[in-house]
Amino acid sequence: MSRIRHIRGSRLATAGIAASAAALMAATLSPTADAAARPTRATAIKNAASALVEHAASLGLTSAHNTTVRDVVVDKDGTQHVRYDRTYHQLPVLGGDFVVHLAPDGTYRSASRATKSPVSLSTVTPRLSAPKAADLAANALRAANLGETLRKLTAKPELVVDALHGAPKLAWRTNAVAQDSHGNPLARTVLTDAATGAQIDAWDSIETATGDGQSLYGGKVPLETTLSGSTYQLTDPTRGNTYTGDAANKTDLCVLGICLSRAPSTVFTDADNHWGTGTTTDRATAAVDAQYGTNTTWDYYKNVHGRSGIAGDGKGSYNRVHYGSNYNNAFWDDTCFCMTYGDGDGTTLGPLVALDVAGHEMSHGVTSKTAGLTYSGESGGLNEATSDVFGTLVEWYANNSSDPGDYLIGEKIVRSGFGRPALRFMDKPSKDGNSADCWTSSLGDLDVHYSSGVANHFAYLLAEGSGAKTLNGVSYNSPTCDGSTVTGIGRDKVGKIWYRALTVYMTSSTNYAGARAATLNAAKDLYGAGSPEYAAVAAAWSAVAVR
């Protein structure tokens, strides 16, 4: 899935650093002028801009680099964390992202960098042509979808600097998109060495929960709507004007990685403000579940983590239901800032509009706007696990008796043809036949939906502990990889620790070792270095062989 970020930032100029630093410091309101005042986002950005100039060398920044702000976190005590992306000679740097950490008074403390290698190239002129890179990416998409008849296949290359895979090198990042025989979208991003033509990496561009789907039955749920004349619209003015529309079983038309037209998303309307019938014969029923899932996910992030909307800017997203034909998928797409749901094929999966699916997919959007975990290798597994963890926590947060909280992923959407009662199992991920329970050096070679198992296992152990137990009528028996016994600290603390790690310490290249460090830092910030919570985080990671 391609991503477009609208971000503001500062252009770094190393010439005249001393003068620039003085000017920036003079322009910045002193954070100690009012000790009781919590620094604003703008103040944090100004303080970080000063730090960029003063610490350019240690951050690996030169006059060839530009920086843009991706996200800002200001703690209750005034500590500031400003996340940056960077370019090199105006080319995006994959793995060039970093987080500047500032004290409450605005002084520089440290930085978390995705890569510490100097980003400097002898040339930014590729030997491999853009058309050749496009051909290679198109072939990669064909190879990844053997047996599918691909239609409307296009590929759009973009020149980048790859600092994620060893020494920085010039590369083509190509988004190859097509449609299958039903008109459903297929997409793959291929990273190609711009000098040799060798494939560096490739990953699915539409982030999915592996064809996940959910039941339409969440019981009777409250909905905030908008009255327009004498007709109600399924638009929620209390949550950023989030709305749900009918895709009419159409698909997007995308060329060269750019969607020229999208499947219609005509907002649902109703005469009496009573929506759906709880059956698939009424098209509004799926819309009710989608809107409810969006609302609950919004409330979870706002009420638990203080985040207003997926991007943290108070703006709502929108939903499209009834997308494609027999489409066994649901996905979040940054380019439309929208959530899309298929109806499933009815044999393996039902309509994919259930609560934990919404929480899972929309959490991909949160990850994109924060850590930006690359969707391949170990970081890709952590990306998927982040969505599984928060999708699960959204389900528990809802406290809906028709869909009780559990540690099963997609248990409501599977049908008899699927062959097991859920997509994934957090207490023992290997029960799905593919996922890993324990970390090994080859974990990054697995599909991201399977390498995510280690982090899912960690999150379950940290929340509930090891051994046999029954929760909400579901039996669990979570083992450990080292034979240890782990005592859980509860779901709420797990969510707070993982959210802080994601938004403050993780970067695009974070692997499992980095996730351990990030969550320990988060636990230390929230509960103290000598706290039981800090010790539990360490014990849970060790229990899944991440040391």
Buried (B, 14 or more C-beta within 10 A) or exposed (E): BBEEEEEEBBEBBBEEBEEBBEEBBEEBBEBEEEEEEBBBBEBBBBBBBBBBBBBBEEBBBBEBBBBBBBBBBBBEEBBBBBBBBBBBBEBBBBBBBBBBBBBBBBEBEEBBBBBEBEBEBEEBEBEBEBEBBBBBBBBBBBEBBEEBEBEBBBBBBBBBBBBBBEEBBBBBBBBBBBBBEBBBBBBBBBBBBBBEBEBBBBBBBBBBBBBBBBBBEBEEBEBEBBEEEEEBBBBBEEBBBBBBBBBBBBBBBBEEBEBEEBBEBEBBBBEEEEBBEBEBEBBBBBBBBBBBBBBBBBBBBBEBBEBBBBBBEEBBBBBBBBBBBBBBBBBBBBBBBBBBBBBBBEEBBBBBBBBBBBBBBBBBBBBBBBBBBBBBBBBBBBBBBBBBBBBBBBBBBBEBEEBBBBBBBBBBBBBEEBEEEBBBBBBBBBBBEBBBBBBEEEBBEBBBBBBBBBBBBBBBBBBBBBBEBEBEEBEBEBBBBEEEEBBBBBBEBBBBBBBBBBBBBBBBBBBBEBBBBBBBBBBBBBBEEEBBBBBBBBBBBBBBBBE
